[in-house]
């Protein structure tokens, strides 16, 4: 048995401690911890790659494909028809879709009042249109042929897309407005716009005054003024009135026509101008 010697330096002192603990490190356990750490790192790297691919396929890739266009607010125009108008833009993806150009193209359509276009990432194009609402019909002459046109509250002319609307609608026909050299999208002459404003205001009333009027004829006067001749839909009697068209005037006109029809006279024209009522007979004039 060999001797075990312990050499202690005379200057080394042990301090008394209540607890004495030892940390024992096993080489095998440390190796397992390193492997587990590497696996965790690889897992998180794969998770990051997967998340990146998911984001790319969900958001980035669709942005480079043909954008999905959604059109709302249209009633007369079909969504397909409006989408075709945007084809010249040649927008192959979401990024090169020009909002301002799209607004310009659709706004140039005379039947559209205004349009808004919004891009939503990654591939959506939202288009909302407001079509013009007609308040009256008229006819324009082009190359010797008359074409029905609609007039909105701002006096803008736009075409009748369905001629059956003329028969089904209760809107009045306004004739006599000079529309030479005027095309769709243009506004009627300034002096006739108050008449359109009056028609628009009357149309907002629930009472269908214009259902009993088939035509409003504009009669030009000297010095640029004009008067009106109203053609009732259920009577052959023409009613002359000034250019102040309102609900009271129409109500008064209907009362006068009812009285004339009750009298069963051969009246062809009733004049309501100048604050009095006069009648024109088929075989002469009378009051």
C-alpha positions as CSV (number, residue, x, y, z in Angstrom):
1,X,0.0,0.0,0.0
2,X,1.5,3.3,-1.1
3,X,1.7,6.2,1.2
4,X,-0.6,9.2,0.5
5,X,1.0,12.4,1.4
6,X,-0.6,15.8,1.6
7,X,1.5,18.9,1.6
8,X,-0.1,21.9,3.1
9,X,1.3,25.4,2.8
10,X,1.7,26.8,6.3
11,X,0.0,30.0,5.1
12,X,-3.1,28.3,3.7
13,X,-6.1,28.4,6.0
14,X,-9.4,26.6,5.7
15,X,-12.4,28.7,6.5
16,X,-15.2,27.0,8.3
17,X,-18.4,26.7,6.3
18,X,-21.7,25.4,7.3
19,X,-22.5,23.8,3.9
20,X,-20.2,22.2,1.5
21,X,-21.5,21.5,-1.9
22,X,-20.0,19.9,-5.0
23,X,-21.0,20.4,-8.7
24,X,-20.4,17.3,-10.7
25,X,-20.3,17.6,-14.5
26,X,-20.9,14.5,-16.6
27,X,-19.4,14.7,-20.1
28,X,-22.1,12.5,-21.6
29,X,-24.9,14.9,-20.4
30,X,-23.2,17.9,-21.9
31,X,-23.1,16.3,-25.3
32,X,-26.9,15.6,-25.2
33,X,-27.6,19.3,-24.3
34,X,-25.5,20.4,-27.3
35,X,-27.5,18.1,-29.6
36,X,-30.8,19.3,-28.3
37,X,-29.7,22.9,-28.8
38,X,-28.7,22.2,-32.4
39,X,-32.1,20.5,-33.0
40,X,-33.9,23.5,-31.6
41,X,-31.9,25.9,-33.8
42,X,-32.6,23.8,-36.9
43,X,-36.3,23.6,-36.0
44,X,-36.6,27.4,-35.6
45,X,-34.7,28.0,-38.9
46,X,-37.1,25.6,-40.7
47,X,-40.0,27.4,-39.0
48,X,-38.7,30.8,-40.2
49,X,-38.2,29.4,-43.8
50,X,-41.8,28.0,-43.7
51,X,-43.2,31.3,-42.5
52,X,-41.3,33.2,-45.2
53,X,-42.6,30.9,-47.9
54,X,-46.1,31.3,-46.5
55,X,-45.9,35.1,-46.6
56,X,-44.4,35.0,-50.1
57,X,-47.1,32.8,-51.5
58,X,-49.9,34.6,-49.6
59,X,-48.8,38.2,-50.3
60,X,-45.8,38.6,-52.5
61,X,-46.6,36.1,-55.3
62,X,-50.2,37.3,-55.8
63,X,-49.0,40.9,-56.3
64,X,-47.2,39.8,-59.4
65,X,-50.2,38.0,-60.9
66,X,-53.2,39.6,-62.7
67,X,-55.1,41.8,-60.1
68,X,-58.6,40.8,-59.0
69,X,-61.0,43.6,-59.9
70,X,-64.2,44.1,-58.0
71,X,-66.7,46.6,-59.3
72,X,-69.6,47.9,-57.2
73,X,-72.3,50.6,-57.6
74,X,-73.1,49.8,-61.2
75,X,-76.7,49.2,-62.3
76,X,-76.9,50.1,-66.0
77,X,-73.3,49.1,-66.9
78,X,-72.2,45.6,-66.4
79,X,-69.1,44.7,-64.4
80,X,-67.7,42.9,-67.5
81,X,-68.3,46.0,-69.7
82,X,-66.4,48.3,-67.3
83,X,-63.6,45.8,-66.9
84,X,-63.1,45.6,-70.7
85,X,-62.7,49.4,-70.8
86,X,-59.6,49.0,-68.6
87,X,-57.9,46.4,-70.8
88,X,-55.9,49.1,-72.7
89,X,-54.1,49.8,-69.5
90,X,-52.3,46.5,-69.9
91,X,-52.0,46.1,-66.1
92,X,-50.3,42.7,-65.8
93,X,-50.0,42.8,-62.0
94,X,-51.0,44.8,-58.9
95,X,-47.9,46.9,-58.9
96,X,-48.3,48.4,-62.4
97,X,-52.0,49.1,-62.1
98,X,-52.4,52.9,-62.4
99,X,-55.2,54.2,-60.3
100,X,-55.3,57.6,-61.9
101,X,-55.4,56.2,-65.4
102,X,-58.3,53.8,-64.4
103,X,-60.3,56.7,-62.9
104,X,-59.7,58.8,-66.1
105,X,-60.8,56.0,-68.4
106,X,-64.0,55.2,-66.5
107,X,-64.9,58.9,-65.9
108,X,-64.7,59.5,-69.6
109,X,-67.8,57.4,-70.0
110,X,-70.7,59.9,-70.3
111,X,-73.1,57.7,-68.3
112,X,-70.8,57.7,-65.2
113,X,-71.0,60.6,-62.8
114,X,-67.8,59.8,-60.8
115,X,-65.7,56.8,-59.9
116,X,-63.3,55.8,-57.1
117,X,-60.5,53.2,-57.5
118,X,-58.7,51.7,-54.5
119,X,-55.8,49.3,-54.4
120,X,-55.7,46.7,-51.6
121,X,-52.5,44.7,-51.1
122,X,-51.7,42.1,-52.3
123,X,-53.9,41.8,-55.5
124,X,-57.2,43.5,-55.1
125,X,-58.6,46.5,-57.1
126,X,-61.8,47.9,-55.7
127,X,-63.8,50.1,-58.1
128,X,-67.0,52.0,-57.1
129,X,-68.9,53.9,-59.7
130,X,-71.9,56.2,-59.5
131,X,-73.9,56.3,-62.7
132,X,-75.8,59.4,-63.8
133,X,-79.4,59.4,-62.9
134,X,-81.7,60.9,-65.6
135,X,-84.3,63.5,-64.8
136,X,-85.5,63.9,-68.4
137,X,-85.2,62.7,-72.0
138,X,-84.5,64.7,-75.1
139,X,-83.5,64.1,-78.7
140,X,-80.4,65.1,-80.6
141,X,-80.1,65.4,-84.3
142,X,-77.0,63.8,-85.9
143,X,-76.6,63.3,-89.7
144,X,-80.3,63.9,-90.1
145,X,-81.3,61.2,-87.6
146,X,-82.7,61.8,-84.1
147,X,-81.1,60.0,-81.2
148,X,-82.7,59.7,-77.7
149,X,-80.6,61.2,-75.0
150,X,-80.9,61.4,-71.2
151,X,-80.3,64.5,-69.1
152,X,-79.1,64.4,-65.5
153,X,-79.6,67.0,-62.9
154,X,-76.4,68.8,-64.0
155,X,-77.6,69.1,-67.6
156,X,-75.2,66.5,-68.9
157,X,-76.3,64.5,-71.9
158,X,-75.7,60.8,-72.0
159,X,-77.2,58.1,-74.3
160,X,-80.2,55.9,-73.7
161,X,-78.8,52.4,-73.4
162,X,-82.2,50.8,-73.7
163,X,-84.9,52.4,-75.8
164,X,-87.6,50.6,-73.8
165,X,-86.8,53.0,-71.0
166,X,-88.6,55.7,-73.0
167,X,-91.8,53.8,-72.7
168,X,-91.5,52.5,-69.2
169,X,-90.1,55.7,-67.6
170,X,-92.3,58.4,-66.1
171,X,-89.7,61.1,-66.9
172,X,-90.8,63.8,-69.2
173,X,-89.4,64.4,-72.7
174,X,-87.9,67.9,-73.1
175,X,-87.9,69.2,-76.7
176,X,-86.9,72.4,-78.3
177,X,-83.5,72.7,-76.7
178,X,-80.9,73.5,-79.4
179,X,-78.5,70.5,-79.3
180,X,-76.7,71.0,-82.7
181,X,-73.1,70.0,-82.6
182,X,-73.5,68.6,-79.1
183,X,-72.5,65.0,-78.2
184,X,-72.8,62.8,-75.2
185,X,-71.0,64.0,-72.1
186,X,-71.6,67.6,-72.9
187,X,-73.9,69.9,-70.9
188,X,-76.9,71.7,-72.4
189,X,-76.7,75.5,-72.9
190,X,-76.5,77.5,-69.7
191,X,-79.8,79.3,-70.0
192,X,-81.7,76.0,-70.1
193,X,-80.1,74.5,-67.0
194,X,-82.6,76.2,-64.6
195,X,-85.3,74.3,-66.3
196,X,-83.5,71.0,-65.7
197,X,-83.0,72.1,-62.0
198,X,-86.8,72.6,-61.7
199,X,-87.5,69.2,-63.3
200,X,-85.0,67.5,-60.9
201,X,-86.6,69.2,-57.9
202,X,-90.1,68.2,-58.9
203,X,-88.9,64.6,-59.5
204,X,-87.7,64.3,-55.9
205,X,-91.3,64.6,-54.8
206,X,-93.3,61.4,-54.2
207,X,-96.2,62.8,-56.2
208,X,-95.7,61.7,-59.8
209,X,-96.5,64.9,-61.5
210,X,-94.6,64.0,-64.7
211,X,-96.6,60.9,-65.1
212,X,-99.4,63.1,-66.5
213,X,-97.0,65.1,-68.8
214,X,-95.6,63.4,-71.9
215,X,-93.6,66.3,-73.2
216,X,-92.2,69.7,-72.2
217,X,-91.6,71.9,-75.2
218,X,-89.2,74.8,-75.0
219,X,-90.5,77.8,-77.0
220,X,-87.7,80.4,-77.7
221,X,-88.5,84.1,-77.3
222,X,-86.8,87.3,-78.3
223,X,-83.9,88.5,-76.3
224,X,-82.8,85.0,-75.4
225,X,-85.7,84.1,-73.1
226,X,-88.1,81.1,-73.5
227,X,-91.5,79.9,-72.5
228,X,-92.9,76.4,-72.1
229,X,-95.6,74.4,-73.6
230,X,-96.7,71.3,-71.7
231,X,-98.3,68.3,-73.5
232,X,-100.5,66.2,-71.1
233,X,-100.2,62.5,-71.6
234,X,-104.0,61.9,-71.3
235,X,-105.1,65.0,-73.3
236,X,-104.5,66.6,-76.7
237,X,-104.7,70.1,-75.1
238,X,-101.5,72.0,-75.1
239,X,-100.8,74.2,-72.1
240,X,-98.7,77.3,-72.4
241,X,-96.9,78.6,-69.3
242,X,-93.9,80.6,-68.4
243,X,-90.5,79.1,-67.6
244,X,-91.2,78.9,-63.8
245,X,-92.0,75.3,-63.5
246,X,-92.8,74.1,-60.0
247,X,-95.3,71.9,-58.2
248,X,-97.8,74.7,-57.7
249,X,-97.8,75.4,-61.4
250,X,-98.3,71.8,-62.3
251,X,-101.1,71.4,-59.8
252,X,-102.8,74.5,-61.1
253,X,-102.5,73.2,-64.7
254,X,-104.2,69.9,-63.7
255,X,-107.1,71.7,-62.1
256,X,-107.6,73.8,-65.2
257,X,-107.5,70.8,-67.5
258,X,-110.0,69.0,-65.3
259,X,-112.4,71.9,-65.6
260,X,-111.9,72.2,-69.3
261,X,-112.5,68.5,-69.8
262,X,-115.7,68.7,-67.7
263,X,-117.0,71.5,-69.9
264,X,-116.5,69.2,-72.9
265,X,-115.4,72.1,-75.1
266,X,-113.4,71.8,-78.2
267,X,-110.3,73.4,-76.7
268,X,-106.9,72.9,-78.3
269,X,-104.8,75.1,-76.2
270,X,-104.8,76.6,-72.7
271,X,-102.7,79.7,-71.9
272,X,-101.7,80.1,-68.2
273,X,-99.3,82.9,-68.8
274,X,-99.7,86.5,-67.5
275,X,-101.7,85.4,-64.4
276,X,-104.9,84.5,-66.3
277,X,-106.5,81.6,-68.1
278,X,-107.4,81.7,-71.7
279,X,-108.4,79.0,-74.1
280,X,-107.9,78.5,-77.8
281,X,-110.7,76.7,-79.6
282,X,-110.2,74.5,-82.6
283,X,-112.5,76.7,-84.6
284,X,-111.5,80.0,-83.3
285,X,-110.3,81.8,-80.2
286,X,-112.2,82.3,-76.9
287,X,-111.7,83.2,-73.3
